[in-house]
Amino acid sequence: MKKSKCDETLTVGDIYRLLTLKPKVVNEKTSQEEVIDAMLSGSPVVRSVYVVDDSGTLKGIITLEMS
């Protein structure tokens, strides 16, 4: 019998990797509105974007705390 995905045991690490496989990245010249759109699109769990310069160097991380 074929095992369904629901039958698999997942760890917290498995879930974290699934959520962070494609981190959200914006350029440092991106407008505030575009950053907010990037943060609110996609996964409802991940609320952060990585800010990079034109060469792809990490400049910072913006996070959104939902309460």
Backbone as JSON, one array per atom type, in Angstrom:
{
  "sequence": "MKKSKCDETLTVGDIYRLLTLKPKVVNEKTSQEEVIDAMLSGSPVVRSVYVVDDSGTLKGIITLEMS",
  "N": [[0.84, -1.17, 0.0], [0.54, 2.22, -0.8], [2.07, 4.89, 0.88], [0.58, 7.75, 2.21], [1.12, 11.35, 2.21], [0.08, 12.39, 4.5], [0.49, 10.45, 6.34], [3.11, 10.62, 7.06], [5.66, 11.38, 9.44], [6.39, 14.49, 10.61], [8.88, 16.81, 11.59], [9.57, 19.72, 13.63], [11.74, 20.98, 12.48], [11.52, 20.04, 9.82], [9.19, 21.35, 8.96], [10.01, 24.02, 9.25], [12.07, 24.12, 7.31], [10.55, 23.72, 5.01], [9.12, 26.1, 4.96], [11.06, 28.0, 4.59], [12.47, 27.58, 2.27], [12.45, 29.19, 0.0], [13.32, 32.13, 0.58], [11.97, 35.42, 1.08], [13.1, 38.1, -0.79], [14.18, 41.41, -1.17], [15.24, 44.33, -2.94], [17.35, 46.96, -1.72], [16.36, 49.33, -2.64], [13.7, 49.07, -2.91], [10.29, 50.03, -2.59], [8.38, 50.99, 0.35], [5.74, 50.1, 0.24], [5.91, 47.97, -1.57], [7.54, 46.24, -0.12], [5.89, 45.62, 2.05], [3.82, 44.33, 0.65], [5.27, 42.09, -0.24], [5.84, 40.87, 2.2], [3.32, 40.15, 3.11], [2.38, 38.42, 1.23], [2.18, 35.02, 0.13], [3.38, 32.56, 2.38], [1.59, 32.36, 5.44], [2.95, 32.22, 7.77], [5.64, 33.02, 7.68], [7.0, 36.07, 8.12], [8.99, 37.89, 7.16], [11.52, 39.63, 5.32], [14.45, 39.58, 3.33], [16.86, 42.05, 2.84], [18.71, 43.21, 0.18], [21.58, 44.55, -1.6], [22.39, 45.91, -4.89], [24.29, 44.1, -5.76], [23.61, 41.8, -4.5], [24.37, 41.5, -1.9], [23.7, 40.97, 1.49], [21.94, 43.35, 3.3], [20.21, 43.77, 5.38], [17.47, 42.64, 7.49], [14.02, 42.65, 7.43], [11.38, 42.41, 9.61], [8.03, 41.47, 10.52], [5.89, 41.81, 13.14], [3.12, 40.15, 14.18], [0.26, 40.73, 16.06]],
  "CA": [[0.0, 0.0, 0.0], [1.3, 3.46, -0.89], [1.95, 5.76, 2.05], [0.21, 9.13, 1.87], [1.9, 12.37, 2.91], [-0.52, 12.6, 5.82], [0.99, 9.41, 7.24], [4.51, 10.89, 7.39], [5.93, 12.12, 10.66], [7.16, 15.7, 10.34], [9.45, 17.48, 12.75], [9.57, 21.18, 13.54], [12.77, 21.3, 11.5], [10.96, 19.79, 8.5], [8.26, 22.44, 8.65], [10.81, 25.25, 9.08], [12.74, 24.06, 6.02], [9.53, 23.92, 3.98], [8.71, 27.5, 4.94], [12.18, 28.9, 4.29], [13.2, 27.17, 1.07], [12.56, 30.35, -0.89], [13.09, 33.33, 1.39], [11.57, 36.62, 0.36], [14.24, 39.0, -0.92], [13.9, 42.67, -1.85], [16.38, 45.23, -3.11], [17.31, 48.07, -0.77], [15.66, 50.45, -3.27], [12.28, 48.7, -2.98], [9.41, 50.93, -1.83], [7.75, 50.42, 1.55], [4.52, 49.4, -0.17], [6.3, 46.7, -2.17], [8.05, 45.4, 0.96], [4.71, 45.14, 2.78], [3.18, 43.34, -0.22], [6.1, 40.88, -0.22], [5.7, 40.25, 3.51], [1.97, 39.63, 3.3], [2.06, 37.4, 0.23], [2.79, 33.72, 0.38], [3.15, 31.85, 3.63], [1.08, 33.18, 6.54], [3.81, 32.04, 8.93], [6.89, 33.76, 7.5], [6.75, 37.5, 7.98], [10.24, 38.62, 7.09], [12.16, 39.72, 4.01], [15.87, 39.9, 3.35], [17.14, 43.23, 2.04], [20.02, 43.1, -0.45], [21.94, 45.63, -2.51], [22.37, 45.5, -6.29], [25.19, 42.95, -5.98], [23.08, 40.65, -3.78], [24.9, 41.46, -0.55], [22.69, 41.19, 2.51], [22.03, 44.63, 3.99], [19.39, 43.71, 6.58], [16.28, 41.8, 7.49], [12.83, 43.35, 7.94], [10.4, 41.46, 10.13], [6.74, 42.01, 10.9], [5.32, 41.1, 14.28], [1.66, 40.16, 14.16], [-0.28, 40.47, 17.4]],
  "C": [[0.89, 1.24, 0.0], [1.02, 4.34, 0.31], [1.6, 7.19, 1.61], [1.05, 10.1, 2.66], [1.35, 12.63, 4.3], [-0.01, 11.58, 6.84], [2.44, 9.65, 7.67], [4.61, 11.65, 8.7], [6.84, 13.29, 10.33], [7.68, 16.28, 11.64], [9.32, 18.98, 12.58], [10.59, 21.63, 12.51], [12.29, 21.11, 10.07], [10.06, 20.93, 8.06], [9.03, 23.74, 8.4], [11.49, 25.26, 7.72], [11.75, 24.27, 4.88], [9.17, 25.4, 3.85], [9.83, 28.44, 4.5], [12.99, 28.47, 3.08], [13.43, 28.33, 0.12], [12.28, 31.61, -0.08], [12.71, 34.52, 0.5], [12.73, 37.61, 0.39], [13.79, 40.23, -1.68], [15.19, 43.47, -1.96], [16.23, 46.38, -2.13], [16.6, 49.3, -1.33], [14.15, 50.2, -3.38], [11.46, 49.63, -2.1], [8.81, 50.21, -0.62], [6.51, 49.61, 1.19], [4.85, 48.03, -0.75], [6.83, 45.72, -1.12], [6.87, 44.8, 1.74], [3.98, 44.09, 1.95], [3.95, 42.02, -0.2], [5.93, 40.13, 1.09], [4.35, 39.57, 3.68], [1.57, 38.58, 2.27], [2.74, 36.09, 0.6], [2.4, 33.15, 1.72], [2.64, 32.78, 4.73], [1.95, 33.1, 7.79], [5.06, 32.9, 8.85], [6.59, 35.22, 7.23], [8.06, 38.28, 8.04], [10.74, 38.62, 5.66], [13.62, 40.09, 4.22], [16.11, 41.06, 2.39], [18.57, 43.11, 1.5], [20.29, 44.31, -1.32], [21.96, 45.08, -3.94], [23.28, 44.3, -6.58], [24.73, 41.7, -5.24], [23.62, 40.5, -2.37], [23.81, 41.79, 0.46], [22.95, 42.5, 3.25], [21.22, 44.63, 5.27], [18.22, 42.77, 6.41], [15.16, 42.61, 8.1], [11.86, 42.28, 8.4], [9.14, 42.18, 10.56], [6.2, 41.18, 12.04], [3.81, 41.27, 14.23], [1.16, 39.89, 15.57], [-1.78, 40.35, 17.37]]
}
